[in-house]
């Protein structure tokens, strides 16, 4: 998706995917994919539940994080979200693993406080 410094049209799904049906809707925006990471939250095995994060930079300098909370267990629901984040500092505070995977630079200015 990322080609140089060009922002491209990105389409992601948001909503719920369950045994009862696919209740996701497509959301479209302009952005650059900066990176992503998968974390695991499984109770019985290492890879039975997890969260996927993908970070996008928007043309106005804000970020969008596409989050998929998934499970391999029958009867459990997968949740797809798209979260807007204003600054690199907020991205690191809310989604530290995703910010690191996306190589988003943030330096805390101790003199500004």
C-alpha positions as CSV (number, residue, x, y, z in Angstrom):
1,X,0.0,0.0,0.0
2,X,2.8,2.5,0.8
3,X,4.6,3.8,-2.2
4,X,7.0,6.6,-1.3
5,X,5.3,9.5,0.4
6,X,1.9,9.1,-1.4
7,X,-1.3,8.7,0.6
8,X,-3.5,6.1,-0.8
9,X,-7.2,5.1,-0.4
10,X,-7.5,2.5,2.3
11,X,-10.6,0.4,3.0
12,X,-11.0,-1.5,6.3
13,X,-13.9,-3.2,7.9
14,X,-15.5,-2.1,11.2
15,X,-18.1,-4.0,13.2
16,X,-18.7,-7.5,14.4
17,X,-18.1,-10.9,12.9
18,X,-19.8,-13.8,14.7
19,X,-21.5,-17.2,14.2
20,X,-24.7,-15.2,13.7
21,X,-23.3,-13.3,10.7
22,X,-21.0,-10.7,9.3
23,X,-22.1,-7.3,10.7
24,X,-19.1,-5.3,9.4
25,X,-19.2,-2.2,7.2
26,X,-16.4,-0.9,5.0
27,X,-14.8,2.4,6.0
28,X,-12.6,4.3,3.5
29,X,-10.0,6.9,4.2
30,X,-6.7,8.4,2.8
31,X,-3.6,7.2,4.6
32,X,-0.2,5.6,4.7
33,X,0.2,2.2,6.4
34,X,3.0,2.6,8.9
35,X,3.1,-0.9,10.3
36,X,1.2,-3.4,12.4
37,X,1.6,-5.9,15.2
38,X,-0.3,-9.0,16.6
39,X,-0.6,-9.6,20.3
40,X,-1.8,-12.8,21.9
41,X,-4.3,-13.0,24.8
42,X,-4.9,-16.8,24.9
43,X,-5.8,-18.5,28.1
44,X,-5.3,-22.1,27.0
45,X,-2.8,-21.8,24.3
46,X,-0.6,-19.0,23.0
47,X,-2.5,-18.3,19.8
48,X,-6.2,-18.9,20.5
49,X,-7.1,-15.2,21.1
50,X,-5.4,-12.0,20.1
51,X,-5.5,-8.4,18.8
52,X,-4.2,-7.2,15.5
53,X,-3.2,-3.5,15.3
54,X,-2.5,-1.6,12.0
55,X,-1.4,2.1,12.2
56,X,-2.1,4.6,9.4
57,X,-0.9,8.1,9.1
58,X,-3.5,10.5,7.6
59,X,-2.7,13.6,5.5
60,X,-3.6,15.9,8.4
61,X,-0.9,14.3,10.6
62,X,-3.3,12.3,12.8
63,X,-3.3,8.6,13.0
64,X,-5.9,5.8,12.6
65,X,-5.5,2.5,14.3
66,X,-7.4,-0.5,12.8
67,X,-7.9,-3.0,15.6
68,X,-9.2,-6.6,15.2
69,X,-9.9,-8.5,18.4
70,X,-10.1,-12.1,17.3
71,X,-10.7,-15.5,18.7
72,X,-10.3,-19.0,17.2
73,X,-12.9,-20.3,19.6
74,X,-16.3,-21.2,18.1
75,X,-19.1,-19.0,19.4
76,X,-16.8,-16.1,20.2
77,X,-17.1,-12.8,18.4
78,X,-14.4,-10.9,16.4
79,X,-14.6,-7.2,16.9
80,X,-13.2,-4.8,14.2
81,X,-12.6,-1.1,15.3
82,X,-11.1,2.0,13.8
83,X,-9.8,4.5,16.4
84,X,-8.6,8.0,15.6
85,X,-5.6,9.3,17.5
86,X,-4.5,13.0,17.4
87,X,-0.8,12.9,18.2
88,X,2.2,10.5,18.4
89,X,2.2,10.9,22.1
90,X,-1.5,9.8,22.3
91,X,-0.6,6.9,20.0
92,X,2.2,5.7,22.4
93,X,0.0,6.2,25.4
94,X,-3.0,4.3,24.0
95,X,-1.3,1.7,21.8
96,X,2.4,1.3,22.7
97,X,3.0,-1.9,20.9
98,X,1.4,-0.6,17.7
99,X,3.3,2.7,17.9
100,X,6.6,0.8,18.2
101,X,5.7,-1.6,15.3
102,X,4.9,1.4,13.1
103,X,8.2,3.2,14.0
104,X,6.3,6.3,15.0
105,X,8.8,8.8,16.6
106,X,7.9,10.5,19.8
107,X,10.2,12.3,22.1
108,X,8.9,13.6,25.4
109,X,9.8,17.2,26.0
110,X,10.5,17.5,29.7
111,X,11.0,21.3,29.5
112,X,7.5,21.8,28.2
113,X,5.8,20.8,31.4
